[in-house]
């Protein structure tokens, strides 16, 4: 097993979290920071992993028919 492998893991960065049910955000620069890190990471040629929360429940803000598109960066 290689111990020097790197990966940038981006978890649940999606517009569904802008829904009012989550309340007021306290990380207003998150997207900008993620974008900057993602650009740096890709320039190095390091692995990037995106993880997106989804739901099978039709009324969920994470259901494919309801939620806003995945927020993409870089």
Secondary structure, 3 states (H helix, E strand, C coil): CCCCCCEEEEECCEHHHHCHHHCCCCCCCHHHHHHHHHHHHHHHCCEEEEECCCECCCCCCCECCCCCCECCCC
